[in-house]
Amino acid sequence: MKVYFIGAGPGDPELLTLKAKKVIEKADIIIYAGSLTNKDILKLAKKGAKIYDSARMTLDDIFKLLREAKSTDKVIARIHSGDPSIYGATQEQMDWCEDEKIDYEVIPGVSSFAAACASLKQELTLPGVSQTVILTRISGRTEVPKNEDLGELAKIGSTMVIFLSVQEIDRVVESLKAGYGLATPVAVVEKASWPHEKKVIGCLHDIAAKVKDAGIKSQ
């Protein structure tokens, strides 16, 4: 048995990597993040492949499924949205595979922030403006270390990519004021690369109102 942790990209099936496509096509078992992954990707599955939505499963359920297949020669595709290395919740699963002596491989994917930049036609690193990019999120159900508080990171003044935080847009804006002027350009992209993608462009002083007017509640 071999498990592949696959980054399925931000949503558009055409942004799936060739290697990811190849593995999904040959997989005997597919476990995908149903709430985040474009289900069109599942059309690549071969006839007879068993498909499970991890949104309806606990980690223990997933581990049980993998353990049952351990002594077989099956190929298992564990599909996550975006890239597995960024807010992918894959580390615990990979550690489990290590403990169980299960062969596994990670296939990187296009992250949502890359798709957002492509949609905005905007580069994150501009000479004379910023050569540093911070990927972060605001503290919520998952606590953020104190030294990674958004307000502290804002003081660096670099380009910042903020995940999983639009539902707290007012708190995000207040935190960013610690290091950025009110005229600082801000863009919010919801469902980057999906057909129903939304983009809101503004400045730090008005982005919260624009996001609310657009009805954006996720990224």
MODA-V714967 format. One record per helix or strand of 3 or more residues. SS is the DSSP state (a for helix, b for strand). FROM is the first residue (numbers start at 1). TO is the last residue. If there is no record, write none. Layout:
BEGIN
ss:SS from:FROM to:TO
ss:SS from:FROM to:TO
END
This chain:
BEGIN
ss:b from:2 to:7
ss:a from:13 to:15
ss:a from:18 to:26
ss:b from:29 to:32
ss:a from:39 to:44
ss:b from:50 to:53
ss:a from:54 to:56
ss:a from:59 to:69
ss:b from:75 to:80
ss:a from:91 to:99
ss:b from:103 to:107
ss:a from:112 to:120
ss:b from:133 to:137
ss:a from:146 to:148
ss:a from:150 to:154
ss:b from:159 to:163
ss:a from:166 to:176
ss:b from:185 to:190
ss:b from:198 to:203
ss:a from:207 to:214
END
